[in-house]
Structure formats: structure tokens, C-alpha cells
């Protein structure tokens, strides 16, 4: 394979992150990979698609994503659209022989997710889920400390995903506010926190204490297309919000550890507040995405917590930054570059980086979300994961 042609379906906020990731992916790590060709951006909004195409150097715009099915110059596609569209697109792309990177959460339901797994098995193509924070050097370093046993046995994971993107009552109605309980902050951004917890601590086997709250019960209807979480021109009409602004629950991991989780999309002043603490019998570690290039750790080697600045000694950074010297730092955009590089490396059969999350792991996340929904509907009862 001399080159891999890539396309992105969805030109909005997350779609731009994927487009940027592909643009930079060829500049990191070894050069003994197939060249990347930035082929197409697809979106129903032609002006937005053209803007993203020009900014990130893609060759053309495809207003209808189905044009990619027969595009001989496209081998790999990122699906970065509303969750309810994931299954149709992934199944069609795989059947057309394309490799697919699908944004999280994998699908609106476990049933849809399992159907997507079956489609991938039939297609024999690379099909993965975009759990971008697995590419964090700090989170990956903490995972290495846990795997090496230097923090002892995990006893407690405490995580929160606090965001303010929905705090303005005039933020317009979009797909993010439709779909029923559990499809709000729990699925939208909580899916990242749940995957991070299992990435570090192993599988969640049960949840309890599920509780949802919708603080802003209605949203204004936009007059035209919306982009990400931005304000838009409004019609003056309102529609009811169908899902939660806040979600809380506890969990039990297979290894016996307890997990406590808090999620909000109306957390004032926190644009991207994913953070966690993990406590073991011999140490602890903590991470906050708003200080993405560092973490804290406590173990038997020193007294008290110490702050660690990530650098070339930690995962992804050696060869993953233009200046990969200590203390240079990185941001979330770099994680999309590492994710894109890993995806295309899997297609090329290169095994330098950890692979992206599998569709089965995407279904696993949906099963945890479904258990939290069931717990919340039953007044907080304990619910085994994957029990349905």
C-alpha cells in the first residue's frame, strides 16, 4: 500500500479535529508508512464543508456521504456526525470496503452497536471507535503505573466530566438534546469518562445510584444549521429537552474497586472539565484535562503527591511533537493526531502505537450506559452491566 486516502464525514467541531488530526498524522513518528492523501470532507452544510476542506487541505467536498462508497481514491473514513447516524454510515462504508473510525458513543443503543460489530466481522476491515483520551500521554502513563503494580491494588476511582457547553439557555436545540434519558451528558461526554475508567481499572460489572436531572427543560429552535455548541439565529420557537443535563452514579469494577462518577453539561466556567483520581493500596494518581500535559502521583518512592510534567519518557511524545524535548507540553488537538496515526497504522499493518479501541469496546461502553439508565429509571437500584 503506497498511500491511504482519507475522508471525514462531518465538518463541524469534532469533524475539524479529525481533519486536523489526519493533516498532522503524517508528520509524527516514523516515515516508513504509506503516505496519507487528504481526499474529501462531507457535510450537508456546503459552506461549512468547504471551509473545513480549505483549512485542512483536503481535495474536495462531497455533499452526500454516499458518494464516498464508490470513491476509489478513499480507503479510510472518519464518521463524525450525530450518534443516531453512526450505524447506517458504518455498515454502508464497511460493505463498500472502507476502513472506518467512528466517533463515540458507538451507537444509540446496544442493539445497534452489536449489529455494527457483526458488520465489521463480515467486512474484514479496520473498524474502531474514537476514544481520543486513550491517546493522552498522562493517562497512558498512569495506566502504565497501575499495570506495573506500583500503586498497588486499585480500590477507588473517582471521576467527573464537568462541562459548561449547555449552561446558556439560549444554546439552540440540536441532536444533543434529543433521544431520551441517558442520551444527554451521560452518552455525549460521559462515554469518554467511562472508557477512561475502564481503560485504567478494568471492566465495570455493575452500577447503582443512577440519577439524572434536566435543569434547562426547553431549548430555542435554530433558524438554520448549527455548528458544535455555538449560538445561532433563532426562530423564536422552543422545543422540550429530552435528556439529562446532569448524571451521577456509582460503579463496581471486576477487580472489586468502587467507582464514583459525576457528569454535567451545565458546570459553570468549565469548558472541558474531565478529571479523575485513582487510589490504590500503595499509591494514587490524578489527572485533569485542563492541565493536559501533567499529572500527579504518590507512591512508595517519595512522601506525598508529586507533579509530573509529561515529556519524551512518557507515551506518545517521543517523535509525536515537532519539539519533543522535556517541558514543551501538548494539547487535546495532538491526541487526535495520535489517534489518526494509530488508525492508519492499523490499516497499513504497522504496530508501533497501541491500537484504537475496538467496536466491541464501544459496545461495552454502551452496556454500561444502558445499566446506568436502568438504575436511574428504577430509583437508583443496582444493575449488572450487560444483563439485558
Order of alpha helices (4+ residues) and beta strands (2+ residues): beta-alpha-beta-alpha-beta-beta-alpha-beta-alpha-beta-alpha-beta-alpha-alpha-beta-beta-beta-beta-beta-beta-beta-beta-beta-alpha-beta-alpha-beta
